[in-house]
Amino acid sequence: MEVLHADRCRTLGELIRAADAEELSLPAGLDVAQTSRSFALAARRLEGAGVAASAPAYGFWVPGRVEVAGKHTDYAGGRSLLCAVTRGFYAVSAERDDALFRVHVSFGLSGAQADATLQLHPEPAPSGEAEASGAAVQEWIKYPAAVARRLTRNWGPLLGVELALECDLPEGSGLSSSSAMITLSFLALATRNRLASRPAFPLLLPTDERLCHYLGCIENGHDCGPELPGAQGVGTFGGSEVPLFHSPPPLSPSLSPPPVSPSLSPPSPDIRDVRFSFLRSLRGDRPLSLTLVAPGRRWRHIPAVGS
């Protein structure tokens, strides 16, 4: 498994210096200055939590996504046409030598911060300050907890990670921050524990599409075949992990969660760009709008109705 959207392994101190100098290895299409600042903030959050500058560390970027067509049709077994956006989560992980998964989150819209600690076993019990900063903060811990629960059930004992997140997705805006949280929690723990190097991994998850299906099953709690039995999910019917792994993409259909189709080319040769604009949003606060853009001209603007 390639660690997608990840800067190469450095020490935490080296990663901070690279972010400050805007020298991180980043996916194409991102604002280098803004992205570097976000990674630097996440890395310094770990530094402030007591992580040593010499600790091995990775930087991950996981995007949000927009449903171009088929809003929630995947819940009923249909298809959704999805694409990734250029906002998302900026995460820095540092290796631990125990079985603790410590997560430090910053919420871009409210400015709130939260910390929580999970034990890496099949029924992780969160502790920390997840309940201290309002309803949005109370909800977030269930996503890394679902990943910790499922990976320890499917792959056995795991070594821990210290993970700090910065996010510029509006909370509750429908840009799939929940699936992004599932994906980056998986990436951090899988990288720390070298899951891809285990003999069973390429046999059970031989393709990116199968891995995306597995991440959807982590979110919804379903089995991913008999060898990867389910565990408690997060209460949503996962499926947005496909464009999160295949970005910046051509358009991509979601899973329901299975089956997963390969990425698609845009549906018309006249469409070269899909742009998604949004305002400050906690679901229902402000409408979202979608603009499809052809070379040199606006092709069609679709205003949102209601939420």
C-alpha positions in Angstrom: 0.0 0.0 0.0 1.3 3.4 -0.9 0.8 5.9 1.8 -1.2 8.4 -0.2 -1.0 12.2 0.4 1.8 11.8 2.9 5.1 13.6 3.3 8.0 11.2 3.7 9.0 10.1 7.2 11.0 12.7 9.1 11.6 13.5 12.7 9.0 15.9 14.2 11.7 18.6 14.3 12.6 18.1 10.7 8.9 18.2 9.7 8.4 21.5 11.5 11.5 23.0 9.8 10.3 21.8 6.4 6.8 23.2 6.9 8.2 26.6 8.0 10.4 26.6 4.9 7.5 25.5 2.6 9.5 22.4 1.5 7.0 19.6 2.3 6.1 17.1 -0.4 2.5 18.1 -1.2 -0.2 17.0 -3.6 -0.6 19.2 -6.7 -3.2 21.9 -6.6 -2.9 22.9 -3.0 -2.0 26.4 -1.8 1.6 25.8 -0.7 1.7 28.6 1.9 -1.6 27.8 3.5 -1.0 24.1 3.5 2.5 24.5 5.0 1.1 26.8 7.8 -1.5 24.2 8.6 1.0 21.4 8.8 3.3 23.6 11.0 0.4 24.2 13.4 -0.4 20.5 13.7 3.3 19.6 14.2 3.6 22.3 16.9 0.5 20.9 18.6 2.4 17.6 19.0 5.5 19.5 20.2 3.3 21.2 22.8 1.9 17.9 23.9 5.4 16.7 24.8 6.4 14.7 21.7 10.1 14.8 21.3 11.6 16.5 18.3 13.5 13.3 17.5 10.3 11.2 17.2 9.6 9.7 13.7 6.7 11.7 12.2 4.6 11.8 9.0 2.4 14.5 7.5 -0.9 13.5 5.8 -3.3 15.5 3.8 -6.8 14.1 3.3 -9.4 16.1 1.3 -13.1 16.7 1.8 -15.4 15.8 -1.1 -18.5 17.0 -2.9 -21.3 14.9 -4.3 -21.7 16.3 -7.8 -24.8 14.1 -8.4 -26.6 11.5 -6.4 -26.8 13.0 -2.9 -27.3 10.0 -0.5 -28.4 7.6 -3.2 -25.6 5.3 -2.1 -27.4 4.8 1.2 -30.1 2.9 -0.8 -27.7 0.9 -3.0 -27.4 3.5 -5.8 -24.5 5.5 -7.2 -23.1 8.9 -6.3 -20.8 10.9 -8.5 -18.1 12.4 -6.2 -15.0 14.4 -6.5 -12.4 15.7 -3.9 -12.0 19.3 -3.0 -8.9 21.3 -2.1 -9.8 21.7 1.5 -9.5 19.0 4.1 -7.4 17.7 7.0 -3.8 18.5 7.6 -2.5 15.8 10.0 0.9 15.1 11.6 1.5 11.8 13.3 4.3 10.7 15.6 5.2 7.2 16.7 4.6 5.9 20.2 6.0 2.8 21.7 2.9 1.9 23.8 -0.7 1.0 22.8 -2.2 4.5 23.1 -3.8 6.5 20.3 -3.8 10.1 21.3 -5.6 12.6 19.1 -5.4 16.4 19.2 -8.0 18.2 17.0 -8.5 21.9 16.0 -11.9 22.9 14.6 -11.5 25.6 11.9 -15.0 27.1 12.1 -15.4 27.4 15.9 -11.7 27.7 16.9 -12.2 25.0 19.5 -9.6 22.4 20.4 -9.9 19.0 21.9 -7.7 16.1 23.0 -8.5 12.5 23.7 -6.7 9.2 24.4 -7.8 5.8 23.1 -6.5 2.4 24.2 -5.7 0.3 21.1 -7.9 -2.7 21.8 -11.2 -4.0 20.3 -13.3 -1.8 22.7 -11.3 1.4 23.1 -12.5 3.6 26.0 -11.9 7.3 25.3 -10.6 9.6 27.9 -9.4 13.2 28.0 -11.2 16.5 27.2 -13.5 15.5 24.3 -16.6 16.6 26.2 -15.2 20.0 27.1 -16.0 22.2 24.1 -19.5 21.7 22.9 -21.6 19.2 20.8 -19.4 19.3 17.7 -16.3 18.4 19.8 -18.2 15.6 21.6 -19.0 13.9 18.3 -15.5 13.7 16.7 -14.0 11.1 19.0 -16.2 8.3 17.6 -14.3 8.4 14.3 -10.8 7.5 15.5 -12.4 5.2 18.1 -14.1 3.2 15.3 -10.7 2.9 13.4 -8.9 1.8 16.6 -11.6 -0.7 17.4 -11.7 -2.2 13.9 -7.9 -2.4 13.2 -7.2 -4.1 16.5 -10.0 -6.6 15.9 -8.8 -7.4 12.3 -5.0 -7.0 12.7 -4.2 -7.8 16.3 -2.2 -5.7 18.8 -1.0 -2.3 17.5 1.5 0.2 18.5 0.3 3.7 19.3 0.3 7.1 17.5 0.2 10.7 18.6 -1.9 12.5 16.0 -2.6 16.2 15.6 -5.2 17.6 13.1 -5.9 21.0 11.5 -9.0 21.3 9.3 -10.3 24.0 7.0 -13.6 22.2 6.1 -16.7 23.9 7.5 -18.2 21.6 10.1 -21.5 19.9 9.1 -21.2 21.2 5.5 -21.7 17.9 3.8 -18.0 17.8 2.7 -17.5 14.4 4.3 -15.2 15.4 7.2 -16.4 12.1 8.9 -15.0 9.9 6.1 -11.8 12.0 6.0 -11.3 11.5 9.7 -11.7 7.7 9.2 -9.2 7.7 6.4 -6.5 9.7 8.1 -6.9 7.7 11.4 -6.3 4.6 9.3 -3.3 6.1 7.5 -1.6 7.1 10.7 -2.1 3.7 12.5 -1.4 1.6 9.3 1.8 3.5 8.7 2.9 3.2 12.3 2.3 -0.5 12.3 3.5 -1.3 8.8 0.3 -3.0 8.0 1.0 -3.1 4.3 4.1 -5.2 4.9 2.2 -7.9 6.6 1.7 -11.0 4.3 -2.1 -11.0 4.7 -2.6 -7.3 3.7 -2.1 -7.7 -0.1 -4.1 -10.8 -0.1 -7.1 -9.3 1.7 -6.8 -5.7 0.3 -5.0 -6.1 -3.1 -6.2 -2.9 -4.7 -6.9 0.7 -3.8 -10.6 0.1 -4.5 -10.7 -2.8 -2.1 -8.9 -0.8 0.5 -11.5 2.0 0.1 -14.3 -0.6 0.5 -12.6 -1.6 3.8 -12.5 2.0 5.0 -16.2 2.3 4.2 -16.8 -0.9 6.2 -14.9 0.6 9.1 -17.2 3.6 9.0 -20.5 1.6 8.8 -19.4 -1.4 10.9 -20.0 -4.1 8.2 -17.9 -7.1 7.5 -15.3 -6.8 4.7 -15.4 -10.4 3.8 -15.1 -13.3 6.3 -11.4 -12.5 7.1 -12.1 -8.9 8.1 -15.2 -9.0 10.4 -17.0 -5.9 11.3 -17.1 -4.0 14.6 -19.2 -1.0 15.8 -19.1 1.8 13.3 -20.0 5.4 13.6 -23.7 5.3 12.6 -23.2 6.4 8.9 -23.2 4.3 5.8 -19.6 4.9 4.8 -18.6 5.4 1.2 -16.9 8.7 0.6 -13.4 7.2 1.1 -13.0 6.6 -2.6 -12.4 10.2 -3.7 -10.4 10.8 -0.6 -7.8 8.3 -1.8 -8.0 9.2 -5.5 -7.5 13.0 -5.5 -7.1 15.4 -7.1 -9.3 13.2 -9.3 -11.4 13.0 -12.3 -14.9 12.4 -11.1 -15.3 9.2 -9.1 -18.4 7.1 -8.1 -19.0 6.3 -4.5 -19.5 2.8 -3.0 -22.6 1.7 -1.4 -20.2 0.7 0.1 -19.6 -2.0 -2.5 -19.1 -2.3 -5.4 -16.4 0.2 -6.2 -16.0 1.4 -9.7 -12.8 2.9 -11.1 -12.5 6.6 -11.5 -14.5 8.1 -14.4 -13.6 10.8 -16.9 -15.8 13.9 -16.8 -19.2 13.1 -18.3 -18.8 15.7 -21.1 -15.8 16.6 -23.2 -16.8 20.3 -22.7 -16.3 20.1 -18.9 -12.8 20.6 -17.7 -13.2 21.8 -14.2 -15.6 21.4 -11.3 -15.6 24.1 -8.7 -17.5 24.0 -5.4 -18.1 27.1 -3.4 -19.4 27.3 0.1 -19.9 29.8 2.9 -19.6 29.4 6.7 -21.7 26.3 7.4 -22.9 24.2 10.2 -25.4 22.0 8.3 -28.4 24.2 7.3 -26.7 27.5 8.3 -25.9 28.7 4.8 -26.6 27.2 1.4 -23.9 25.6 -0.7 -23.5 26.1 -4.5 -21.9 24.2 -7.3 -20.4 25.7 -10.4 -19.4 23.6 -13.4 -16.8 25.4 -15.5 -15.8 24.7 -19.2 -12.7 26.1 -20.7 -13.0 29.9 -20.8 -16.6 30.2 -19.7 -19.0 29.3 -16.9 -20.9 26.2 -18.0 -23.7 26.1 -15.4 -24.3 27.4 -11.9 -26.5 25.3 -9.6 -27.6 27.2 -6.5 -28.5 25.1 -3.4 -32.0 24.9 -2.1 -32.5 24.9 1.7 -29.6 23.2 3.4 
